[in-house]
């Protein structure tokens, strides 16, 4: 330790929210001490109070949230007792934040570089041309290639991982002494994740920055954290040296978390030998049109996508996002697309869904080229048979729709069932994704990130599709819910004969869910094989690099 005096000290913290004139106790009696150069990780499932604690430290509690009791001392000063104006003075310059969701935390109307420059200027770090240069340096530090050009782009021109890196650059801009990182790498591929975490390690070692890491990745916590705090229903149930807890947990909840964590030692999820015949399964069998009996539900041939980007003056430059991608999706199986951010995974997914037209190549669904599907009625039939679950639940759920409206919407659009039948279907879907029926009357902003993603999955399942395209569908979920969702997807696959195209950067999850794997780099497929082959003997150096970068891969956790 650089200094034995606590940098941040939280004592008996209680945080409440007012909901319908009732007090909800979100955090109860939390104690936490952080020192210079220390990394403390808080783990727990969605709704356990992790992010609420982080937001209280930086005075950014949402809605009706407030500190009801306790103290939050930064270098001996109790921030809770300060005026709002004085507390604001600590934000950014002393205590930085890297929030969880990049899309809702970057202004779509401003260039990325301008938003980071604003952080530098507001905190009196630097101004003018010096600030412009510092922006580029920060983006480079955060692992963003071609930072000079990227600084001049808007958030919508970035991939999810690139947006997250921009937020990390902004969080580090004023060189805070405490950095709160709320799931800072959940949207990043493992190689960039390693680069970011290595950079945070440099800050802790050389500058004495204390990092409060909110994460659901137990491998990451094992590898990077000195101290671990396990939260459950607003309370700390276990606290101590990270590796000690992860290898020998004492509390039952800690044991459950660790047992649910995916790892490279995991095997492909086994299906239930006997499954219930659900209404959804029966509906699936009774579709009016005759199904093609071939083994491959989709065939992707020479798929290529070229984007035209602004060049100098009035010229355009070509960005090849995907090039000559070929694979078949066998009925009832899962094919995973893995690779770094910008490798072309999501571009391929959008073309498979028919949302983007390929520059070259074809997507065949049960032998039919989807580019030839014309007319509203035919397109609607295709749409209901292949459904997406996108990476970001904030962006895919209308904030003005209740959860019931969001899940019911595809049933209404496709004129499925009566009002009472649709309500029953919504209830069934909520059960399937482990959400209470009471969630129907709530709105997206009232749910955690993991709960929102479960709503998005429920909505995708509403029409009993043949194919789900899952773009980072479990990346926002804590390990317990992630395990539930993966098991749910696996069981539904058996019951309904579903096929999955699974886009992810989490290779441990791939190990559990995928039958076949495509590894993409710079728009091209560099390796394609069964999941067993990829993990047992990766043939390509790039695949070996991806596997080597997985956090905590060589640390044996309990269970």
C-alpha positions as CSV (number, residue, x, y, z in Angstrom):
1,X,0.0,0.0,0.0
2,X,1.1,3.5,-0.7
3,X,-0.7,4.9,2.3
4,X,-2.2,3.1,5.3
5,X,-4.8,5.9,5.7
6,X,-8.1,4.9,3.9
7,X,-8.7,6.8,0.6
8,X,-12.4,5.9,0.7
9,X,-14.3,4.7,3.8
10,X,-18.0,3.8,3.9
11,X,-19.6,3.1,7.2
12,X,-23.1,1.6,7.9
13,X,-24.5,2.9,4.6
14,X,-28.2,2.6,4.1
15,X,-29.8,3.6,0.7
16,X,-33.5,3.9,0.2
17,X,-35.9,4.6,-2.7
18,X,-39.4,5.9,-2.5
19,X,-41.8,3.8,-4.6
20,X,-45.5,4.4,-4.5
21,X,-45.0,6.2,-1.1
22,X,-43.2,3.2,0.3
23,X,-39.6,3.0,1.3
24,X,-37.5,0.3,-0.5
25,X,-34.3,-0.6,1.3
26,X,-31.8,-1.0,-1.6
27,X,-28.6,-1.1,0.5
28,X,-28.5,-1.9,4.2
29,X,-25.6,-1.4,6.6
30,X,-22.8,-1.6,4.0
31,X,-19.2,-1.1,5.2
32,X,-16.3,-0.8,2.8
33,X,-12.7,0.6,3.1
34,X,-10.4,1.3,0.1
35,X,-6.8,2.3,0.1
36,X,-4.5,3.9,-2.5
37,X,-3.5,1.5,-5.2
38,X,-6.1,-1.1,-4.2
39,X,-8.6,-2.8,-6.4
40,X,-11.9,-3.8,-4.7
41,X,-14.5,-5.8,-6.6
42,X,-18.2,-6.0,-5.7
43,X,-20.0,-9.0,-7.1
44,X,-23.6,-10.1,-6.8
45,X,-26.7,-10.6,-9.0
46,X,-28.8,-7.9,-10.6
47,X,-30.6,-5.9,-7.9
48,X,-28.2,-6.8,-5.2
49,X,-27.2,-3.1,-4.6
50,X,-23.8,-3.1,-6.4
51,X,-24.5,-0.2,-8.8
52,X,-26.6,1.6,-6.3
53,X,-23.6,1.7,-3.9
54,X,-21.4,3.0,-6.7
55,X,-23.8,5.7,-7.6
56,X,-24.2,6.8,-4.0
57,X,-20.5,7.4,-3.7
58,X,-20.5,9.7,-6.7
59,X,-23.8,11.3,-5.8
60,X,-25.6,10.0,-8.8
61,X,-28.5,8.0,-7.3
62,X,-31.3,7.8,-9.8
63,X,-34.9,8.9,-9.2
64,X,-36.0,9.0,-5.6
65,X,-32.9,7.3,-4.2
66,X,-31.2,8.8,-1.2
67,X,-28.7,8.0,1.6
68,X,-30.8,7.3,4.6
69,X,-28.0,6.6,7.1
70,X,-24.2,6.2,7.3
71,X,-21.2,8.0,5.9
72,X,-19.1,8.0,2.7
73,X,-15.7,9.5,3.6
74,X,-13.2,10.5,0.9
75,X,-9.8,11.3,2.4
76,X,-11.6,11.9,5.7
77,X,-14.3,14.2,4.4
78,X,-17.9,12.9,4.7
79,X,-19.4,13.5,1.3
80,X,-22.9,12.8,2.6
81,X,-22.8,15.9,4.9
82,X,-21.7,18.2,2.1
83,X,-24.0,20.4,0.0
84,X,-24.8,19.2,-3.5
85,X,-22.6,21.8,-5.0
86,X,-19.6,20.8,-3.0
87,X,-20.2,17.1,-3.6
88,X,-20.3,17.8,-7.3
89,X,-16.8,19.2,-7.0
90,X,-15.5,15.8,-6.1
91,X,-17.0,14.1,-9.2
92,X,-14.6,13.6,-12.0
93,X,-11.6,15.2,-10.5
94,X,-11.4,13.1,-7.4
95,X,-13.8,10.2,-8.0
96,X,-14.3,9.1,-11.6
97,X,-17.0,6.8,-13.1
98,X,-17.1,4.5,-16.0
99,X,-20.8,3.7,-16.3
100,X,-22.2,0.4,-17.5
101,X,-24.2,1.4,-20.6
102,X,-22.3,3.3,-23.2
103,X,-25.2,4.1,-25.5
104,X,-27.2,6.0,-22.9
105,X,-24.1,7.8,-21.5
106,X,-22.8,9.2,-24.7
107,X,-24.7,12.1,-26.4
108,X,-25.6,11.0,-29.9
109,X,-25.5,14.7,-31.1
110,X,-21.9,15.3,-30.2
111,X,-18.6,13.8,-31.5
112,X,-17.0,11.4,-29.2
113,X,-13.8,13.5,-28.9
114,X,-15.8,16.6,-28.0
115,X,-17.5,14.8,-25.1
116,X,-14.2,13.7,-23.7
117,X,-12.7,17.2,-24.2
118,X,-15.6,18.6,-22.2
119,X,-14.6,16.4,-19.2
120,X,-11.0,17.7,-19.5
121,X,-12.2,21.4,-19.6
122,X,-14.9,21.1,-16.9
123,X,-12.3,19.6,-14.5
124,X,-9.6,22.2,-15.5
125,X,-7.2,19.6,-16.7
126,X,-6.4,21.3,-20.0
127,X,-8.1,23.3,-22.7
128,X,-7.9,24.2,-26.4
129,X,-5.5,22.3,-28.7
130,X,-3.8,20.7,-25.8
131,X,-7.2,19.2,-24.8
132,X,-7.7,17.9,-28.4
133,X,-4.3,16.1,-28.2
134,X,-5.0,14.7,-24.8
135,X,-8.3,13.3,-26.1
136,X,-6.4,11.3,-28.7
137,X,-4.0,10.0,-26.1
138,X,-6.8,9.0,-23.8
139,X,-8.6,7.1,-26.6
140,X,-5.3,5.3,-27.4
141,X,-4.8,4.4,-23.8
142,X,-8.3,2.9,-23.7
143,X,-7.4,0.7,-26.7
144,X,-9.1,2.5,-29.5
145,X,-7.2,2.2,-32.8
146,X,-6.9,5.1,-35.2
147,X,-7.8,7.5,-32.3
148,X,-7.3,10.7,-34.2
149,X,-10.0,9.8,-36.7
150,X,-12.3,8.1,-34.1
151,X,-12.4,11.3,-32.0
152,X,-14.2,13.0,-34.9
153,X,-16.9,10.4,-35.2
154,X,-20.3,10.2,-33.5
155,X,-21.3,7.4,-31.0
156,X,-23.6,5.7,-33.6
157,X,-20.5,5.1,-35.8
158,X,-18.9,3.1,-33.0
159,X,-19.5,-0.6,-32.1
160,X,-20.7,-1.4,-28.6
161,X,-17.1,-2.2,-27.5
162,X,-15.7,1.0,-29.0
163,X,-18.3,3.1,-27.2
164,X,-17.4,1.4,-23.9
165,X,-13.7,2.3,-24.5
166,X,-14.7,5.9,-25.1
167,X,-16.5,6.0,-21.7
168,X,-13.3,4.5,-20.1
169,X,-11.3,7.3,-21.7
170,X,-13.7,9.9,-20.3
171,X,-13.7,8.3,-16.8
172,X,-9.9,8.5,-16.7
173,X,-9.6,11.9,-18.3
174,X,-9.2,13.9,-15.0
175,X,-7.0,11.3,-13.4
176,X,-9.2,10.7,-10.4
177,X,-7.9,9.1,-7.2
178,X,-10.8,6.7,-7.0
179,X,-12.2,5.2,-10.2
180,X,-15.6,3.5,-10.0
181,X,-15.8,1.0,-12.9
182,X,-19.4,-0.3,-13.3
183,X,-19.1,-3.4,-15.5
184,X,-16.4,-1.5,-17.5
185,X,-15.4,-4.4,-19.8
186,X,-18.7,-6.3,-20.2
187,X,-19.1,-5.1,-23.8
188,X,-15.4,-5.7,-24.7
189,X,-13.8,-8.7,-26.3
190,X,-11.2,-10.4,-24.2
191,X,-8.1,-9.0,-25.8
192,X,-9.2,-5.4,-25.4
193,X,-10.6,-6.2,-22.0
194,X,-7.0,-7.4,-21.0
195,X,-5.6,-4.1,-22.4
196,X,-8.0,-2.0,-20.4
197,X,-7.5,-4.0,-17.2
198,X,-3.7,-3.8,-17.7
199,X,-4.0,-0.1,-18.0
200,X,-6.1,0.1,-14.8
201,X,-3.4,-1.9,-13.1
202,X,-0.8,0.7,-14.2
203,X,-2.9,3.4,-12.6
204,X,-3.1,1.5,-9.3
205,X,0.6,0.7,-9.3
206,X,2.1,3.9,-10.5
207,X,-0.5,6.6,-9.5
208,X,-2.0,5.0,-6.5
209,X,-5.5,5.1,-8.0
210,X,-8.0,3.0,-6.1
211,X,-10.4,1.1,-8.4
212,X,-13.9,0.0,-7.3
213,X,-14.8,-2.7,-9.8
214,X,-18.5,-3.6,-10.1
215,X,-18.6,-6.9,-12.1
216,X,-20.4,-10.2,-12.6
217,X,-17.2,-11.8,-14.1
218,X,-15.8,-13.8,-11.3
219,X,-12.7,-14.8,-13.3
220,X,-12.0,-11.1,-13.7
221,X,-12.5,-10.5,-10.0
222,X,-10.2,-13.4,-9.2
223,X,-7.4,-12.1,-11.5
224,X,-7.6,-8.4,-10.8
225,X,-9.1,-7.6,-7.4
226,X,-7.2,-7.5,-4.1
227,X,-10.4,-7.5,-2.0
228,X,-13.8,-8.9,-2.8
229,X,-17.3,-7.9,-1.5
230,X,-20.2,-10.2,-2.2
231,X,-23.6,-8.5,-2.1
232,X,-27.1,-10.1,-1.9
233,X,-30.4,-8.3,-1.5
234,X,-28.7,-5.1,-0.5
235,X,-26.4,-6.6,2.2
236,X,-22.8,-7.6,2.2
237,X,-22.8,-11.4,2.9
238,X,-19.0,-12.0,2.6
239,X,-16.0,-9.7,2.4
240,X,-12.3,-10.4,2.3
241,X,-9.2,-11.3,0.1
242,X,-10.6,-11.9,-3.4
243,X,-8.8,-15.2,-4.2
244,X,-9.5,-16.6,-0.7
245,X,-13.2,-16.1,-1.1
246,X,-13.4,-17.4,-4.7
247,X,-11.4,-20.5,-3.8
248,X,-13.0,-21.2,-0.4
249,X,-16.3,-19.3,0.0
250,X,-18.0,-19.5,3.3
251,X,-21.5,-18.1,2.6
252,X,-24.1,-20.2,0.7
253,X,-24.8,-17.4,-1.7
254,X,-21.1,-17.0,-2.6
255,X,-21.0,-20.7,-3.3
256,X,-24.0,-20.4,-5.6
257,X,-22.4,-17.5,-7.5
258,X,-19.1,-19.4,-8.0
259,X,-20.8,-22.6,-9.1
260,X,-22.8,-20.7,-11.7
261,X,-19.7,-19.0,-13.2
262,X,-18.9,-20.3,-16.7
263,X,-15.3,-21.4,-17.4
264,X,-13.3,-23.1,-20.1
265,X,-13.5,-26.3,-18.0
266,X,-17.3,-26.3,-18.5
267,X,-18.9,-28.8,-20.8
268,X,-21.6,-28.2,-23.4
269,X,-24.9,-27.8,-21.4
270,X,-26.8,-31.1,-21.3
271,X,-30.5,-30.9,-22.2
272,X,-33.2,-32.2,-19.9
273,X,-33.9,-35.9,-20.8
274,X,-37.6,-35.2,-20.3
275,X,-39.2,-31.9,-21.0
276,X,-42.7,-30.6,-20.5
277,X,-44.9,-30.1,-23.6
278,X,-45.6,-26.4,-23.4
279,X,-48.3,-24.5,-25.2
280,X,-45.5,-22.7,-27.0
281,X,-44.1,-26.0,-28.3
282,X,-47.5,-27.1,-29.5
283,X,-48.1,-23.7,-31.3
284,X,-44.7,-24.2,-33.0
285,X,-45.6,-27.6,-34.4
286,X,-49.0,-26.3,-35.6
287,X,-47.6,-23.5,-37.9
288,X,-49.7,-23.4,-41.1
289,X,-46.9,-23.7,-43.6
290,X,-45.0,-26.9,-44.2
291,X,-41.4,-26.9,-42.9
292,X,-38.5,-27.8,-45.0
293,X,-37.1,-31.1,-43.6
294,X,-33.4,-30.3,-44.6
295,X,-30.8,-30.4,-41.9
296,X,-29.7,-26.8,-42.4
297,X,-32.2,-24.1,-41.6
298,X,-29.8,-21.4,-42.9
299,X,-27.0,-21.2,-45.4
300,X,-24.7,-18.2,-45.7
301,X,-22.7,-18.0,-48.9
302,X,-19.8,-15.5,-49.6
303,X,-21.5,-12.9,-47.5
304,X,-19.7,-9.5,-47.9
305,X,-20.6,-6.0,-46.6
306,X,-18.7,-2.9,-47.7
307,X,-19.6,0.5,-46.1
308,X,-18.8,3.8,-47.8
309,X,-17.1,6.1,-45.3
310,X,-16.4,9.8,-45.9
311,X,-12.9,10.4,-47.1
312,X,-11.1,13.7,-47.9
313,X,-13.2,16.3,-49.6
314,X,-16.0,14.6,-51.5
315,X,-14.4,11.2,-51.8
316,X,-15.5,8.0,-50.2
317,X,-13.4,5.2,-48.7
318,X,-14.4,1.6,-48.5
319,X,-14.7,-0.2,-45.1
320,X,-15.0,-4.0,-45.6
321,X,-16.9,-5.0,-42.5
322,X,-17.4,-8.6,-43.6
323,X,-15.7,-10.5,-46.5
324,X,-16.7,-13.9,-48.0
325,X,-18.3,-15.3,-44.9
326,X,-19.6,-18.9,-45.4
327,X,-21.3,-21.2,-42.9
328,X,-24.4,-23.3,-42.4
329,X,-26.7,-23.2,-39.4
330,X,-27.9,-26.7,-38.7
331,X,-31.5,-27.1,-37.4
332,X,-31.6,-27.3,-33.6
333,X,-28.0,-26.4,-33.1
334,X,-26.0,-23.3,-32.0
335,X,-23.3,-21.7,-34.1
336,X,-21.2,-19.0,-32.3
337,X,-19.5,-16.1,-33.9
338,X,-16.6,-14.9,-31.8
339,X,-13.9,-12.2,-32.3
340,X,-12.9,-8.8,-31.2
341,X,-15.0,-5.6,-31.5
342,X,-15.1,-4.5,-35.1
343,X,-14.4,-8.0,-36.4
344,X,-17.7,-8.1,-38.3
345,X,-19.8,-10.3,-36.0
346,X,-22.7,-7.9,-35.6
347,X,-22.6,-6.9,-39.3
348,X,-23.0,-10.6,-40.3
349,X,-25.9,-10.9,-37.8
350,X,-27.7,-7.9,-39.3
351,X,-27.4,-9.4,-42.8
352,X,-28.7,-12.7,-41.6
353,X,-31.7,-10.9,-40.0
354,X,-32.3,-9.1,-43.3
355,X,-31.8,-5.7,-41.6
356,X,-28.8,-4.9,-43.9
357,X,-28.5,-5.9,-47.5
358,X,-25.2,-7.7,-48.4
359,X,-22.9,-6.0,-50.9
360,X,-22.3,-9.5,-52.2
361,X,-23.3,-13.0,-51.3
362,X,-26.5,-14.7,-50.2
363,X,-28.4,-15.6,-47.1
364,X,-30.7,-18.7,-47.6
365,X,-33.5,-19.5,-45.1
366,X,-34.8,-23.0,-45.7
367,X,-33.5,-22.8,-49.2
368,X,-35.0,-19.4,-50.0
369,X,-32.7,-16.4,-50.7
370,X,-34.1,-13.8,-48.2
371,X,-33.3,-11.0,-50.7
372,X,-36.1,-12.4,-52.9
373,X,-38.7,-12.3,-50.1
374,X,-40.9,-9.5,-51.3
375,X,-44.3,-8.2,-50.3
376,X,-45.5,-7.3,-46.8
377,X,-47.3,-10.6,-46.0
378,X,-44.3,-12.7,-47.0
379,X,-41.8,-10.5,-45.2
380,X,-44.0,-10.7,-42.0
381,X,-43.9,-14.6,-42.2
382,X,-40.1,-14.5,-42.5
383,X,-39.8,-11.9,-39.6
384,X,-41.7,-14.1,-37.2
385,X,-39.5,-17.1,-37.9
386,X,-36.2,-15.4,-37.2
387,X,-36.0,-13.0,-34.2
388,X,-33.1,-10.9,-32.8
389,X,-32.0,-10.3,-29.2
390,X,-29.6,-7.3,-29.5
391,X,-26.7,-6.4,-27.3
392,X,-28.1,-3.4,-25.6
393,X,-31.5,-3.7,-23.8
394,X,-31.6,0.1,-23.2
395,X,-31.8,0.7,-26.9
396,X,-34.1,-2.2,-27.9
397,X,-36.8,-1.4,-25.3
398,X,-39.1,1.6,-25.8
399,X,-38.9,3.6,-22.5
400,X,-42.5,4.7,-23.0
401,X,-43.8,1.1,-23.2
402,X,-44.5,-0.9,-20.0
403,X,-42.9,-4.4,-19.9
404,X,-46.3,-5.9,-20.8
405,X,-46.6,-3.6,-23.8
406,X,-43.0,-4.4,-24.9
407,X,-43.5,-8.2,-24.8
408,X,-47.0,-8.1,-26.2
409,X,-46.1,-5.8,-29.1
410,X,-44.9,-8.6,-31.6
411,X,-48.1,-10.6,-30.8
412,X,-50.2,-7.5,-31.6
413,X,-48.2,-6.7,-34.8
414,X,-48.6,-10.3,-36.0
415,X,-52.3,-10.4,-35.0
416,X,-51.7,-13.4,-32.6
417,X,-54.4,-14.4,-30.1
418,X,-57.1,-12.4,-28.2
419,X,-56.3,-9.9,-25.6
420,X,-56.6,-12.5,-22.8
421,X,-54.6,-15.0,-24.7
422,X,-51.8,-12.5,-25.2
423,X,-51.8,-11.6,-21.5
424,X,-51.5,-15.3,-20.7
425,X,-48.6,-15.6,-23.2
426,X,-46.8,-12.6,-21.6
427,X,-47.1,-14.2,-18.2
428,X,-45.7,-17.5,-19.5
429,X,-42.8,-15.7,-21.1
430,X,-42.0,-13.8,-17.9
431,X,-41.9,-17.2,-16.1
432,X,-39.5,-18.5,-18.7
433,X,-37.0,-15.7,-18.2
434,X,-37.3,-15.7,-14.4
435,X,-39.1,-12.4,-14.0
436,X,-42.1,-12.0,-11.7
437,X,-45.6,-11.2,-13.2
438,X,-45.5,-7.9,-11.3
439,X,-42.9,-6.7,-13.7
440,X,-45.6,-6.4,-16.4
441,X,-46.7,-3.0,-15.0
442,X,-43.2,-1.6,-14.7
443,X,-41.1,0.4,-17.2
444,X,-37.6,-0.3,-18.6
445,X,-36.0,2.5,-16.4
446,X,-37.3,0.7,-13.3
447,X,-35.4,-2.5,-14.1
448,X,-31.8,-3.4,-13.8
449,X,-29.7,-4.0,-17.0
450,X,-30.0,-7.8,-16.5
451,X,-33.7,-7.6,-16.0
452,X,-34.1,-5.5,-19.2
453,X,-32.2,-8.1,-21.2
454,X,-34.5,-10.8,-19.9
455,X,-37.4,-8.8,-21.2
456,X,-35.7,-8.5,-24.6
457,X,-35.3,-12.3,-24.7
458,X,-38.9,-12.9,-23.6
459,X,-40.1,-10.6,-26.5
460,X,-38.0,-12.5,-29.0
461,X,-39.5,-15.8,-27.9
462,X,-43.1,-14.4,-28.1
463,X,-43.7,-15.6,-31.7
464,X,-42.1,-19.1,-31.3
465,X,-39.4,-18.4,-33.9
466,X,-37.3,-21.0,-35.7
467,X,-34.0,-19.0,-35.3
468,X,-32.8,-16.6,-32.7
469,X,-29.9,-14.3,-33.5
470,X,-28.4,-13.5,-30.1
471,X,-26.0,-10.5,-30.2
472,X,-24.2,-10.5,-26.8
473,X,-27.5,-11.6,-25.3
474,X,-26.1,-12.6,-21.9
475,X,-23.2,-10.1,-21.6
476,X,-25.2,-7.8,-19.3
477,X,-26.3,-10.6,-16.9
478,X,-24.9,-11.6,-13.6
479,X,-23.6,-15.2,-13.5
480,X,-26.7,-16.7,-11.7
481,X,-29.1,-15.2,-14.2
482,X,-26.7,-15.9,-17.1
483,X,-26.7,-19.5,-16.1
484,X,-30.5,-19.6,-15.9
485,X,-30.8,-17.9,-19.4
486,X,-28.3,-20.3,-21.0
487,X,-30.2,-23.3,-19.5
488,X,-33.4,-21.8,-20.7
489,X,-32.1,-21.3,-24.2
490,X,-30.7,-24.8,-24.2
491,X,-34.0,-26.3,-23.1
492,X,-36.1,-24.3,-25.5
493,X,-33.8,-25.4,-28.3
494,X,-34.6,-29.0,-27.5
495,X,-38.3,-28.4,-27.0
496,X,-38.9,-26.3,-30.0
497,X,-36.1,-27.3,-32.4
498,X,-34.7,-23.8,-32.3
499,X,-31.5,-22.8,-34.0
500,X,-29.2,-20.1,-32.6
501,X,-26.7,-17.8,-34.1
502,X,-24.9,-16.7,-31.0
503,X,-22.6,-13.6,-31.2
504,X,-20.4,-13.1,-28.2
505,X,-16.9,-12.2,-27.0
506,X,-17.2,-14.5,-23.9
507,X,-15.5,-17.7,-24.8
508,X,-16.4,-19.4,-21.6
509,X,-20.1,-18.9,-22.5
510,X,-19.4,-20.3,-26.0
511,X,-18.0,-23.4,-24.3
512,X,-21.3,-24.0,-22.7
513,X,-23.8,-23.1,-25.4
514,X,-22.2,-23.7,-28.9
515,X,-22.0,-26.7,-31.1
516,X,-19.9,-25.0,-33.8
517,X,-17.7,-21.9,-33.7
518,X,-16.6,-19.3,-36.3
519,X,-13.7,-17.1,-35.3
520,X,-13.7,-13.7,-37.0
521,X,-10.9,-11.2,-37.4
522,X,-11.1,-8.0,-39.5
523,X,-14.2,-9.1,-41.3
524,X,-13.0,-12.6,-42.2
525,X,-13.5,-16.1,-40.8
526,X,-10.1,-17.2,-39.8
527,X,-11.1,-20.5,-38.1
528,X,-14.2,-22.6,-38.2
529,X,-14.8,-25.9,-36.4
530,X,-16.7,-27.7,-33.7
531,X,-16.6,-26.1,-30.3
532,X,-14.8,-29.1,-28.9
533,X,-12.1,-28.8,-31.6
534,X,-11.7,-25.0,-31.1
535,X,-11.2,-25.3,-27.3
536,X,-9.1,-28.5,-27.4
537,X,-6.7,-27.5,-30.2
538,X,-7.1,-24.1,-31.7
539,X,-5.4,-24.1,-35.1
540,X,-4.9,-20.4,-35.6
541,X,-2.6,-18.1,-33.6
542,X,-5.4,-15.5,-33.4
543,X,-7.8,-18.0,-31.7
544,X,-5.0,-19.0,-29.3
545,X,-4.6,-15.4,-28.4
546,X,-8.3,-15.0,-27.7
547,X,-8.3,-18.0,-25.4
548,X,-5.1,-16.9,-23.6
549,X,-6.6,-13.4,-22.9
550,X,-9.6,-14.8,-20.9
551,X,-9.5,-13.3,-17.4
552,X,-8.8,-15.8,-14.6
553,X,-8.6,-18.7,-17.0
554,X,-5.8,-20.3,-15.1
555,X,-7.3,-19.7,-11.6
556,X,-9.1,-22.6,-10.2
557,X,-12.3,-21.4,-8.5
558,X,-14.2,-23.3,-5.8
559,X,-16.6,-26.0,-7.0
